[in-house]
Amino acid sequence: MSDSVEINEQFVLEEDELIKRIFTCTETSAMVLYLFYEKDQTLDAKTVEDILSSIHNIQQDLETELLHLRIEKTIVATRNKKEFKSKKKD
């Protein structure tokens, strides 16, 4: 297997993992909000807000990491495309 294929597969695996983690944050936030609604004032609002803010911060960090991964993936794909075209001309 060529290096470029292995690198691309690694990018795909990392991207899938980040997407799964972001989805987990979204679902967890929704469940915390639902629990807060269901418990009707028996949970401390400030603590729930702190928990949701922490989840939100984690999600933002993951989305930033995903953005950088996608940028790197695009740069590598562009470089591979140029190398392929160069080899094709030879």
C-alpha positions in Angstrom: 0.0 0.0 0.0 1.4 3.4 -0.9 2.2 6.0 1.7 -0.4 8.4 0.4 -3.1 5.8 0.8 -2.0 5.0 4.3 -1.9 8.7 5.2 -5.4 9.2 3.8 -6.7 6.2 5.7 -5.3 7.6 8.9 -6.9 11.0 8.2 -10.2 9.3 7.6 -9.9 7.3 10.9 -9.0 10.4 12.8 -11.9 12.4 11.2 -14.4 9.6 12.0 -13.2 9.6 15.6 -13.6 13.3 16.0 -17.0 13.3 14.4 -18.1 10.6 16.8 -16.8 12.5 19.8 -18.5 15.7 18.6 -21.8 13.8 18.2 -21.3 12.4 21.8 -21.0 16.0 23.1 -24.2 17.0 21.3 -26.1 14.0 22.5 -24.9 14.4 26.1 -25.8 18.1 26.1 -29.3 17.2 24.9 -29.7 14.5 27.6 -28.5 16.9 30.3 -31.0 19.5 29.2 -33.8 16.9 29.1 -32.8 15.6 32.6 -32.9 19.2 33.8 -36.3 19.7 32.3 -37.6 16.4 33.7 -36.3 17.0 37.2 -38.1 20.3 37.4 -36.0 22.5 39.7 -34.6 19.6 41.8 -31.2 20.1 40.0 -29.2 23.2 40.7 -29.4 25.4 37.6 -25.9 26.9 38.0 -24.3 23.4 38.2 -26.3 22.3 35.1 -25.1 25.4 33.3 -21.5 24.7 34.4 -21.7 21.1 33.1 -23.2 22.2 29.8 -20.6 24.9 29.4 -17.8 22.3 30.0 -19.3 20.0 27.4 -19.7 22.9 25.0 -16.0 23.9 25.5 -14.9 20.3 24.8 -17.1 20.2 21.7 -15.6 23.5 20.5 -12.1 22.1 21.0 -13.0 19.0 19.1 -14.5 21.0 16.2 -11.3 23.1 16.0 -9.2 19.9 15.9 -11.5 18.6 13.2 -11.1 21.8 11.2 -7.3 21.6 11.4 -7.4 17.9 10.4 -9.5 18.7 7.4 -7.1 21.5 6.4 -4.1 19.2 6.7 -6.0 16.5 4.8 -6.7 19.0 2.0 -3.1 20.1 1.8 -1.8 16.6 1.6 -4.4 15.7 -1.0 -3.4 18.7 -3.1 0.3 17.8 -2.8 -0.5 14.2 -3.9 -2.6 15.4 -6.8 0.3 17.6 -8.0 2.8 14.7 -7.6 0.4 12.4 -9.5 0.1 14.9 -12.4 3.8 15.3 -12.4 4.4 11.6 -12.6 1.7 11.2 -15.3 3.6 13.7 -17.5 6.8 11.7 -17.3 
